[in-house]
Amino acid sequence: MRDIAVAADLSPGNLYTYFRGKDEILFFCQDRALDRLLAALARARTARGPLAARLHGLAVAHVLCLVDDVDGSAAHLEVDALPVRLRAPIVAKRDRYERGVRALVAAGIRRGDLGPTDPTVATRAFLGALNWTAHWFRPEGPHPADRVAGIVADYAVRGLAPREPAEPGENERRTA
């Protein structure tokens, strides 16, 4: 709590004016980050334009939420640290976000905008690639957060794209 107070430029006593303990701070961070992710999802759902571009925007917003703010990474990395009474609403909100992303992916698969695959597995792989960024990204690294978010989003969206038809005999050459 003392470290959090210092980072927030508050005295520890002042911090307790707003939160009863570290569990409430973690809950607040997770809830706020999920609100940001749900807002990005709403923009992706209502935006006009190709689905790949909308998914790319969502992916960039997702990664930036994780790496730009401490509260973002806490939303995905520390859910199990919450007591059950605080964990349940966070898990419900996180699941709502995943269902919304899966609905976008499933619609894209049905329309042929995305490659034919299982929408649940594809969505979890997509979100997994985005979430893993919080484990390895370092602000002092060679690329700023927005550049990393763009690179990761490019990668994740390409993974959902329709596949180019294989050249005749290509599969045989790969296994030889």
C-alpha positions in Angstrom: 0.0 0.0 0.0 2.9 2.3 0.8 4.4 1.8 -2.7 1.0 2.5 -4.3 0.5 5.6 -2.3 4.0 6.9 -3.3 3.3 6.1 -7.0 -0.1 8.0 -6.7 1.6 10.9 -4.9 -0.6 10.3 -1.8 0.2 9.5 1.8 -0.7 5.9 2.8 -3.4 7.4 5.1 -4.9 9.3 2.2 -5.0 6.2 0.1 -7.1 4.5 2.7 -9.7 7.3 2.4 -10.5 5.8 -1.0 -9.8 2.1 -0.6 -10.0 -0.2 2.4 -7.1 -2.3 1.2 -5.1 -3.6 -1.7 -7.9 -5.9 -2.8 -10.1 -2.9 -3.5 -7.3 -1.2 -5.4 -6.7 -4.2 -7.5 -10.5 -4.5 -8.1 -10.6 -0.8 -9.1 -7.7 -1.2 -11.5 -9.2 -4.3 -13.1 -12.7 -2.8 -13.4 -11.4 0.4 -14.9 -9.3 -1.5 -17.5 -12.2 -3.7 -18.5 -14.3 -0.6 -18.9 -11.7 0.6 -21.4 -11.7 -2.7 -23.2 -15.5 -2.8 -23.4 -15.4 0.8 -24.8 -12.9 -0.3 -27.5 -15.1 -3.3 -28.3 -18.2 -1.0 -28.7 -16.2 1.2 -31.1 -15.2 -1.9 -33.1 -18.8 -3.1 -33.3 -20.2 0.2 -34.5 -17.4 1.5 -36.7 -17.8 1.3 -40.5 -15.2 -0.3 -42.6 -13.5 -3.6 -43.1 -13.6 -6.0 -40.2 -9.8 -6.5 -40.2 -9.3 -2.7 -39.7 -11.9 -2.7 -36.8 -10.2 -5.7 -35.2 -6.8 -4.0 -35.6 -8.1 -0.9 -33.8 -9.5 -3.1 -31.1 -6.2 -5.0 -30.8 -4.2 -1.8 -30.5 -6.5 -0.4 -27.8 -6.3 -3.7 -26.0 -2.5 -3.8 -26.0 -2.2 -0.1 -25.0 -4.6 -0.7 -22.1 -2.2 -3.5 -20.9 1.1 -1.7 -21.4 0.4 2.0 -21.0 -1.1 1.7 -17.5 -0.4 -0.3 -14.4 -4.2 -0.9 -14.0 -4.4 -2.5 -17.4 -2.0 -5.3 -16.9 -3.4 -5.9 -13.5 -6.8 -6.6 -15.1 -5.4 -9.6 -16.9 -2.6 -10.8 -14.8 -3.9 -10.7 -11.2 -7.6 -11.8 -11.4 -6.9 -14.8 -9.2 -5.4 -12.6 -6.5 -8.8 -11.1 -5.8 -11.1 -12.6 -3.1 -14.1 -14.4 -4.5 -16.6 -11.6 -3.7 -14.5 -9.2 -5.9 -13.3 -11.7 -8.4 -16.8 -12.8 -9.6 -17.8 -9.4 -11.1 -14.5 -9.0 -12.8 -14.6 -12.4 -14.3 -18.2 -11.7 -15.5 -17.1 -8.5 -17.2 -14.0 -10.1 -18.7 -16.2 -12.9 -20.1 -18.6 -10.3 -21.5 -15.6 -8.7 -23.3 -14.5 -12.1 -24.7 -18.0 -13.0 -25.9 -18.2 -9.6 -27.7 -14.8 -10.2 -29.4 -15.9 -13.7 -30.3 -19.1 -12.4 -31.8 -17.1 -10.1 -34.1 -14.8 -13.0 -35.1 -17.7 -15.4 -35.7 -19.5 -12.9 -37.9 -16.3 -12.4 -39.8 -15.9 -16.1 -40.3 -19.5 -16.4 -41.5 -19.1 -13.6 -44.0 -15.7 -14.9 -45.2 -13.8 -11.8 -44.0 -11.8 -14.1 -41.8 -10.5 -17.6 -42.4 -12.7 -20.6 -41.7 -12.0 -21.9 -38.2 -13.5 -22.4 -34.8 -14.4 -18.9 -33.5 -13.8 -19.7 -29.9 -10.3 -21.0 -30.4 -9.5 -18.2 -32.8 -10.8 -15.6 -30.4 -8.8 -17.0 -27.5 -5.7 -17.2 -29.6 -6.2 -13.6 -30.7 -6.7 -12.4 -27.2 -3.9 -14.6 -25.8 -1.4 -12.9 -28.2 -2.6 -9.5 -27.1 -2.5 -10.4 -23.4 0.9 -11.9 -23.5 2.4 -8.6 -24.4 2.0 -7.4 -20.8 4.5 -10.2 -19.8 7.3 -9.1 -22.0 6.8 -5.4 -22.9 9.3 -3.0 -21.2 8.6 0.8 -21.5 12.4 1.3 -21.6 12.7 -1.1 -24.6 13.6 -0.1 -28.2 10.0 0.6 -29.2 7.3 2.9 -27.6 4.0 1.3 -26.5 2.1 2.6 -29.5 4.6 1.0 -31.9 4.5 -2.3 -30.1 0.7 -2.2 -30.0 0.6 -1.8 -33.8 3.1 -4.6 -34.4 1.2 -7.0 -32.1 -2.1 -6.0 -33.6 -0.8 -6.6 -37.1 0.4 -10.1 -36.1 -2.9 -11.0 -34.3 -5.2 -9.8 -37.1 -3.1 -11.6 -39.7 -3.6 -14.8 -37.8 -7.4 -14.5 -38.4 -7.2 -13.6 -42.1 -8.3 -16.0 -44.8 -5.6 -18.2 -46.0 -4.2 -18.0 -49.5 -5.0 -21.1 -51.5 -2.1 -23.5 -51.5 -0.2 -24.0 -54.8 -0.7 -27.5 -56.3 1.6 -29.9 -54.6 2.6 -27.4 -51.9 1.5 -29.6 -49.0 3.5 -32.5 -50.4 6.7 -30.3 -50.6 6.2 -29.2 -47.0 6.1 -32.7 -45.6 8.9 -34.0 -47.8 
